[in-house]
Amino acid sequence: MRRDIERLFEFGTIAEKKELLRIWIAEMKLAPERREVVLTFRAPEPVMQEMVAGAGFEPATFGL
C-alpha cells in the first residue's frame, strides 16, 4: 500500500493527490496570527506503521 501511495504522489494527477489527502486529513485549521495551516491526519493503519517521527510528510508540496 505504501509503495502504491508513493507512486500516486509521484505520478498521479493533482486531482488524484487531492482526493487521497482528503481521505487522510481529519481537520484543517487556519492560524492567521502565525500564518500557518494546522493539519490533523487520520492515516490508514498500514501507512501509520511505516511513518516515523520526523519522516517529513509535506502535503503542501503536492499542489494544494
Secondary structure, DSSP 8 states (H G I E B T S, - for coil): -HHHHHHHHHHS-HHHHHHHHHHHEEEEEEETTTTEEEEEE---HHHHHH--TT----GGGG--
